[in-house]
Amino acid sequence: MDPRIALELFVSPLAQRWLQHTGPITYDYTDTLVDYALYGLAPR
């Protein structure tokens, strides 16, 4: 796994919301984002 790509899974959605004002950055949103990113990075 490339750590730079893994980092982008976390940072890119936050940057999009912040820069484009597409929605609020709430604790619930960030928790869900982290859960989804970690699920995607988990070995299968």
N, CA, C, O and CB atoms as a CASP TS submission, in Angstrom:
PFRMAT TS
TARGET T0000
AUTHOR 0000-0000-0000
METHOD Language model
MODEL 1
PARENT N/A
ATOM      1  N   MET     1       0.845  -1.162   0.000  1.00  0.00           N
ATOM      2  CA  MET     1       0.000   0.000   0.000  1.00  0.00           C
ATOM      3  C   MET     1       0.900   1.238   0.000  1.00  0.00           C
ATOM      4  O   MET     1       1.879   1.311   0.743  1.00  0.00           O
ATOM      5  CB  MET     1      -0.966  -0.009   1.219  1.00  0.00           C
ATOM      6  N   ASP     2       0.556   2.188  -0.829  1.00  0.00           N
ATOM      7  CA  ASP     2       1.279   3.449  -0.914  1.00  0.00           C
ATOM      8  C   ASP     2       0.703   4.412   0.128  1.00  0.00           C
ATOM      9  O   ASP     2      -0.475   4.760   0.040  1.00  0.00           O
ATOM     10  CB  ASP     2       1.189   4.056  -2.355  1.00  0.00           C
ATOM     11  N   PRO     3       1.489   4.850   1.103  1.00  0.00           N
ATOM     12  CA  PRO     3       0.958   5.720   2.151  1.00  0.00           C
ATOM     13  C   PRO     3       0.437   7.059   1.621  1.00  0.00           C
ATOM     14  O   PRO     3      -0.458   7.657   2.218  1.00  0.00           O
ATOM     15  CB  PRO     3       2.023   5.974   3.184  1.00  0.00           C
ATOM     16  N   ARG     4       0.987   7.522   0.518  1.00  0.00           N
ATOM     17  CA  ARG     4       0.500   8.801  -0.053  1.00  0.00           C
ATOM     18  C   ARG     4      -0.934   8.645  -0.565  1.00  0.00           C
ATOM     19  O   ARG     4      -1.758   9.545  -0.401  1.00  0.00           O
ATOM     20  CB  ARG     4       1.434   9.279  -1.214  1.00  0.00           C
ATOM     21  N   ILE     5      -1.223   7.519  -1.175  1.00  0.00           N
ATOM     22  CA  ILE     5      -2.584   7.270  -1.668  1.00  0.00           C
ATOM     23  C   ILE     5      -3.531   7.077  -0.487  1.00  0.00           C
ATOM     24  O   ILE     5      -4.657   7.575  -0.505  1.00  0.00           O
ATOM     25  CB  ILE     5      -2.618   6.025  -2.602  1.00  0.00           C
ATOM     26  N   ALA     6      -3.084   6.360   0.531  1.00  0.00           N
ATOM     27  CA  ALA     6      -3.917   6.172   1.725  1.00  0.00           C
ATOM     28  C   ALA     6      -4.248   7.518   2.360  1.00  0.00           C
ATOM     29  O   ALA     6      -5.385   7.737   2.779  1.00  0.00           O
ATOM     30  CB  ALA     6      -3.204   5.261   2.750  1.00  0.00           C
ATOM     31  N   LEU     7      -3.282   8.412   2.435  1.00  0.00           N
ATOM     32  CA  LEU     7      -3.521   9.736   2.996  1.00  0.00           C
ATOM     33  C   LEU     7      -4.540  10.513   2.165  1.00  0.00           C
ATOM     34  O   LEU     7      -5.367  11.239   2.717  1.00  0.00           O
ATOM     35  CB  LEU     7      -2.211  10.516   3.086  1.00  0.00           C
ATOM     36  N   GLU     8      -4.484  10.368   0.861  1.00  0.00           N
ATOM     37  CA  GLU     8      -5.444  11.063  -0.007  1.00  0.00           C
ATOM     38  C   GLU     8      -6.872  10.597   0.237  1.00  0.00           C
ATOM     39  O   GLU     8      -7.813  11.371   0.058  1.00  0.00           O
ATOM     40  CB  GLU     8      -5.079  10.851  -1.472  1.00  0.00           C
ATOM     41  N   LEU     9      -7.048   9.337   0.644  1.00  0.00           N
ATOM     42  CA  LEU     9      -8.389   8.848   0.954  1.00  0.00           C
ATOM     43  C   LEU     9      -9.017   9.639   2.098  1.00  0.00           C
ATOM     44  O   LEU     9     -10.236   9.801   2.146  1.00  0.00           O
ATOM     45  CB  LEU     9      -8.344   7.363   1.309  1.00  0.00           C
ATOM     46  N   PHE    10      -8.193  10.130   3.014  1.00  0.00           N
ATOM     47  CA  PHE    10      -8.688  10.913   4.137  1.00  0.00           C
ATOM     48  C   PHE    10      -8.796  12.403   3.797  1.00  0.00           C
ATOM     49  O   PHE    10      -9.791  13.052   4.119  1.00  0.00           O
ATOM     50  CB  PHE    10      -7.782  10.721   5.339  1.00  0.00           C
ATOM     51  N   VAL    11      -7.777  12.926   3.154  1.00  0.00           N
ATOM     52  CA  VAL    11      -7.662  14.370   2.968  1.00  0.00           C
ATOM     53  C   VAL    11      -8.541  14.907   1.832  1.00  0.00           C
ATOM     54  O   VAL    11      -9.131  15.979   1.968  1.00  0.00           O
ATOM     55  CB  VAL    11      -6.223  14.729   2.699  1.00  0.00           C
ATOM     56  N   SER    12      -8.633  14.192   0.740  1.00  0.00           N
ATOM     57  CA  SER    12      -9.344  14.708  -0.431  1.00  0.00           C
ATOM     58  C   SER    12     -10.811  15.043  -0.175  1.00  0.00           C
ATOM     59  O   SER    12     -11.251  16.123  -0.568  1.00  0.00           O
ATOM     60  CB  SER    12      -9.259  13.714  -1.537  1.00  0.00           C
ATOM     61  N   PRO    13     -11.589  14.166   0.465  1.00  0.00           N
ATOM     62  CA  PRO    13     -12.984  14.542   0.723  1.00  0.00           C
ATOM     63  C   PRO    13     -13.116  15.753   1.642  1.00  0.00           C
ATOM     64  O   PRO    13     -14.017  16.574   1.466  1.00  0.00           O
ATOM     65  CB  PRO    13     -13.725  13.373   1.327  1.00  0.00           C
ATOM     66  N   LEU    14     -12.224  15.865   2.617  1.00  0.00           N
ATOM     67  CA  LEU    14     -12.265  17.031   3.513  1.00  0.00           C
ATOM     68  C   LEU    14     -11.925  18.308   2.760  1.00  0.00           C
ATOM     69  O   LEU    14     -12.573  19.337   2.948  1.00  0.00           O
ATOM     70  CB  LEU    14     -11.293  16.843   4.690  1.00  0.00           C
ATOM     71  N   ALA    15     -10.912  18.239   1.911  1.00  0.00           N
ATOM     72  CA  ALA    15     -10.518  19.408   1.129  1.00  0.00           C
ATOM     73  C   ALA    15     -11.634  19.833   0.184  1.00  0.00           C
ATOM     74  O   ALA    15     -11.890  21.025   0.018  1.00  0.00           O
ATOM     75  CB  ALA    15      -9.241  19.119   0.339  1.00  0.00           C
ATOM     76  N   GLN    16     -12.297  18.862  -0.434  1.00  0.00           N
ATOM     77  CA  GLN    16     -13.390  19.201  -1.351  1.00  0.00           C
ATOM     78  C   GLN    16     -14.514  19.911  -0.607  1.00  0.00           C
ATOM     79  O   GLN    16     -15.022  20.931  -1.072  1.00  0.00           O
ATOM     80  CB  GLN    16     -13.930  17.935  -2.044  1.00  0.00           C
ATOM     81  N   ARG    17     -14.897  19.379   0.532  1.00  0.00           N
ATOM     82  CA  ARG    17     -15.975  20.017   1.297  1.00  0.00           C
ATOM     83  C   ARG    17     -15.585  21.422   1.736  1.00  0.00           C
ATOM     84  O   ARG    17     -16.400  22.343   1.690  1.00  0.00           O
ATOM     85  CB  ARG    17     -16.336  19.170   2.522  1.00  0.00           C
ATOM     86  N   TRP    18     -14.346  21.581   2.158  1.00  0.00           N
ATOM     87  CA  TRP    18     -13.903  22.880   2.669  1.00  0.00           C
ATOM     88  C   TRP    18     -13.757  23.895   1.540  1.00  0.00           C
ATOM     89  O   TRP    18     -14.223  25.028   1.664  1.00  0.00           O
ATOM     90  CB  TRP    18     -12.572  22.733   3.419  1.00  0.00           C
ATOM     91  N   LEU    19     -13.118  23.504   0.445  1.00  0.00           N
ATOM     92  CA  LEU    19     -12.851  24.441  -0.646  1.00  0.00           C
ATOM     93  C   LEU    19     -14.086  24.756  -1.481  1.00  0.00           C
ATOM     94  O   LEU    19     -14.256  25.890  -1.930  1.00  0.00           O
ATOM     95  CB  LEU    19     -11.776  23.889  -1.538  1.00  0.00           C
ATOM     96  N   GLN    20     -14.943  23.773  -1.692  1.00  0.00           N
ATOM     97  CA  GLN    20     -16.106  23.958  -2.558  1.00  0.00           C
ATOM     98  C   GLN    20     -17.392  24.192  -1.777  1.00  0.00           C
ATOM     99  O   GLN    20     -18.455  24.391  -2.366  1.00  0.00           O
ATOM    100  CB  GLN    20     -16.275  22.760  -3.452  1.00  0.00           C
ATOM    101  N   HIS    21     -17.294  24.168  -0.463  1.00  0.00           N
ATOM    102  CA  HIS    21     -18.458  24.393   0.401  1.00  0.00           C
ATOM    103  C   HIS    21     -19.619  23.477   0.023  1.00  0.00           C
ATOM    104  O   HIS    21     -20.761  23.922  -0.094  1.00  0.00           O
ATOM    105  CB  HIS    21     -18.903  25.858   0.321  1.00  0.00           C
ATOM    106  N   THR    22     -19.312  22.180  -0.168  1.00  0.00           N
ATOM    107  CA  THR    22     -20.347  21.228  -0.566  1.00  0.00           C
ATOM    108  C   THR    22     -21.095  20.641   0.626  1.00  0.00           C
ATOM    109  O   THR    22     -22.077  19.921   0.446  1.00  0.00           O
ATOM    110  CB  THR    22     -19.733  20.112  -1.377  1.00  0.00           C
ATOM    111  N   GLY    23     -20.648  20.938   1.822  1.00  0.00           N
ATOM    112  CA  GLY    23     -21.329  20.444   3.020  1.00  0.00           C
ATOM    113  C   GLY    23     -20.487  20.741   4.242  1.00  0.00           C
ATOM    114  O   GLY    23     -19.315  21.100   4.131  1.00  0.00           O
ATOM    115  N   PRO    24     -21.092  20.589   5.408  1.00  0.00           N
ATOM    116  CA  PRO    24     -20.355  20.864   6.640  1.00  0.00           C
ATOM    117  C   PRO    24     -19.365  19.743   6.967  1.00  0.00           C
ATOM    118  O   PRO    24     -19.575  18.587   6.600  1.00  0.00           O
ATOM    119  CB  PRO    24     -21.329  21.057   7.803  1.00  0.00           C
ATOM    120  N   ILE    25     -18.309  20.097   7.646  1.00  0.00           N
ATOM    121  CA  ILE    25     -17.350  19.107   8.128  1.00  0.00           C
ATOM    122  C   ILE    25     -17.671  18.898   9.605  1.00  0.00           C
ATOM    123  O   ILE    25     -17.238  19.657  10.472  1.00  0.00           O
ATOM    124  CB  ILE    25     -15.837  19.573   7.906  1.00  0.00           C
ATOM    125  N   THR    26     -18.437  17.854   9.859  1.00  0.00           N
ATOM    126  CA  THR    26     -18.878  17.554  11.219  1.00  0.00           C
ATOM    127  C   THR    26     -18.107  16.353  11.761  1.00  0.00           C
ATOM    128  O   THR    26     -17.408  15.658  11.023  1.00  0.00           O
ATOM    129  CB  THR    26     -20.403  17.281  11.255  1.00  0.00           C
ATOM    130  N   TYR    27     -18.248  16.129  13.050  1.00  0.00           N
ATOM    131  CA  TYR    27     -17.625  14.950  13.646  1.00  0.00           C
ATOM    132  C   TYR    27     -18.200  13.672  13.051  1.00  0.00           C
ATOM    133  O   TYR    27     -17.465  12.715  12.807  1.00  0.00           O
ATOM    134  CB  TYR    27     -17.812  14.956  15.165  1.00  0.00           C
ATOM    135  N   ASP    28     -19.500  13.651  12.817  1.00  0.00           N
ATOM    136  CA  ASP    28     -20.116  12.467  12.214  1.00  0.00           C
ATOM    137  C   ASP    28     -19.556  12.205  10.822  1.00  0.00           C
ATOM    138  O   ASP    28     -19.279  11.060  10.463  1.00  0.00           O
ATOM    139  CB  ASP    28     -21.637  12.634  12.144  1.00  0.00           C
ATOM    140  N   TYR    29     -19.392  13.264  10.044  1.00  0.00           N
ATOM    141  CA  TYR    29     -18.860  13.115   8.681  1.00  0.00           C
ATOM    142  C   TYR    29     -17.432  12.566   8.733  1.00  0.00           C
ATOM    143  O   TYR    29     -17.105  11.622   8.014  1.00  0.00           O
ATOM    144  CB  TYR    29     -18.889  14.477   7.924  1.00  0.00           C
ATOM    145  N   THR    30     -16.591  13.147   9.570  1.00  0.00           N
ATOM    146  CA  THR    30     -15.195  12.701   9.617  1.00  0.00           C
ATOM    147  C   THR    30     -15.092  11.277  10.160  1.00  0.00           C
ATOM    148  O   THR    30     -14.257  10.503   9.691  1.00  0.00           O
ATOM    149  CB  THR    30     -14.355  13.656  10.481  1.00  0.00           C
ATOM    150  N   ASP    31     -15.921  10.919  11.136  1.00  0.00           N
ATOM    151  CA  ASP    31     -15.913   9.541  11.638  1.00  0.00           C
ATOM    152  C   ASP    31     -16.298   8.558  10.537  1.00  0.00           C
ATOM    153  O   ASP    31     -15.664   7.514  10.388  1.00  0.00           O
ATOM    154  CB  ASP    31     -16.871   9.396  12.832  1.00  0.00           C
ATOM    155  N   THR    32     -17.317   8.882   9.778  1.00  0.00           N
ATOM    156  CA  THR    32     -17.748   8.021   8.686  1.00  0.00           C
ATOM    157  C   THR    32     -16.670   7.925   7.612  1.00  0.00           C
ATOM    158  O   THR    32     -16.407   6.845   7.083  1.00  0.00           O
ATOM    159  CB  THR    32     -19.053   8.539   8.080  1.00  0.00           C
ATOM    160  N   LEU    33     -16.054   9.048   7.295  1.00  0.00           N
ATOM    161  CA  LEU    33     -14.982   9.073   6.304  1.00  0.00           C
ATOM    162  C   LEU    33     -13.826   8.167   6.720  1.00  0.00           C
ATOM    163  O   LEU    33     -13.320   7.395   5.905  1.00  0.00           O
ATOM    164  CB  LEU    33     -14.480  10.504   6.100  1.00  0.00           C
ATOM    165  N   VAL    34     -13.415   8.255   7.960  1.00  0.00           N
ATOM    166  CA  VAL    34     -12.325   7.414   8.455  1.00  0.00           C
ATOM    167  C   VAL    34     -12.731   5.942   8.414  1.00  0.00           C
ATOM    168  O   VAL    34     -11.942   5.093   7.998  1.00  0.00           O
ATOM    169  CB  VAL    34     -11.930   7.823   9.892  1.00  0.00           C
ATOM    170  N   ASP    35     -13.949   5.637   8.839  1.00  0.00           N
ATOM    171  CA  ASP    35     -14.425   4.241   8.792  1.00  0.00           C
ATOM    172  C   ASP    35     -14.380   3.691   7.374  1.00  0.00           C
ATOM    173  O   ASP    35     -13.895   2.581   7.157  1.00  0.00           O
ATOM    174  CB  ASP    35     -15.858   4.139   9.344  1.00  0.00           C
ATOM    175  N   TYR    36     -14.878   4.455   6.405  1.00  0.00           N
ATOM    176  CA  TYR    36     -14.893   3.997   5.012  1.00  0.00           C
ATOM    177  C   TYR    36     -13.481   3.830   4.465  1.00  0.00           C
ATOM    178  O   TYR    36     -13.192   2.852   3.775  1.00  0.00           O
ATOM    179  CB  TYR    36     -15.675   4.979   4.138  1.00  0.00           C
ATOM    180  N   ALA    37     -12.606   4.775   4.770  1.00  0.00           N
ATOM    181  CA  ALA    37     -11.237   4.695   4.255  1.00  0.00           C
ATOM    182  C   ALA    37     -10.516   3.492   4.865  1.00  0.00           C
ATOM    183  O   ALA    37      -9.826   2.763   4.152  1.00  0.00           O
ATOM    184  CB  ALA    37     -10.459   6.004   4.559  1.00  0.00           C
ATOM    185  N   LEU    38     -10.665   3.275   6.170  1.00  0.00           N
ATOM    186  CA  LEU    38     -10.005   2.134   6.796  1.00  0.00           C
ATOM    187  C   LEU    38     -10.579   0.813   6.288  1.00  0.00           C
ATOM    188  O   LEU    38      -9.841  -0.158   6.125  1.00  0.00           O
ATOM    189  CB  LEU    38     -10.140   2.215   8.317  1.00  0.00           C
ATOM    190  N   TYR    39     -11.877   0.768   6.038  1.00  0.00           N
ATOM    191  CA  TYR    39     -12.476  -0.435   5.480  1.00  0.00           C
ATOM    192  C   TYR    39     -11.889  -0.721   4.092  1.00  0.00           C
ATOM    193  O   TYR    39     -11.623  -1.873   3.749  1.00  0.00           O
ATOM    194  CB  TYR    39     -14.014  -0.288   5.402  1.00  0.00           C
ATOM    195  N   GLY    40     -11.695   0.316   3.315  1.00  0.00           N
ATOM    196  CA  GLY    40     -11.117   0.149   1.988  1.00  0.00           C
ATOM    197  C   GLY    40      -9.659  -0.282   2.011  1.00  0.00           C
ATOM    198  O   GLY    40      -9.184  -0.926   1.075  1.00  0.00           O
ATOM    199  N   LEU    41      -8.949   0.069   3.074  1.00  0.00           N
ATOM    200  CA  LEU    41      -7.535  -0.286   3.195  1.00  0.00           C
ATOM    201  C   LEU    41      -7.313  -1.633   3.878  1.00  0.00           C
ATOM    202  O   LEU    41      -6.202  -2.162   3.855  1.00  0.00           O
ATOM    203  CB  LEU    41      -6.806   0.788   3.959  1.00  0.00           C
ATOM    204  N   ALA    42      -8.352  -2.187   4.479  1.00  0.00           N
ATOM    205  CA  ALA    42      -8.207  -3.446   5.223  1.00  0.00           C
ATOM    206  C   ALA    42      -7.932  -4.603   4.278  1.00  0.00           C
ATOM    207  O   ALA    42      -8.510  -4.671   3.193  1.00  0.00           O
ATOM    208  CB  ALA    42      -9.467  -3.734   6.053  1.00  0.00           C
ATOM    209  N   PRO    43      -7.054  -5.513   4.681  1.00  0.00           N
ATOM    210  CA  PRO    43      -6.794  -6.692   3.848  1.00  0.00           C
ATOM    211  C   PRO    43      -8.042  -7.583   3.784  1.00  0.00           C
ATOM    212  O   PRO    43      -8.819  -7.670   4.735  1.00  0.00           O
ATOM    213  CB  PRO    43      -5.582  -7.496   4.402  1.00  0.00           C
ATOM    214  N   ARG    44      -8.197  -8.207   2.688  1.00  0.00           N
ATOM    215  CA  ARG    44      -9.349  -9.106   2.501  1.00  0.00           C
ATOM    216  C   ARG    44      -8.878 -10.514   2.272  1.00  0.00           C
ATOM    217  O   ARG    44      -9.695 -11.417   2.093  1.00  0.00           O
ATOM    218  CB  ARG    44     -10.225  -8.651   1.326  1.00  0.00           C
TER
END
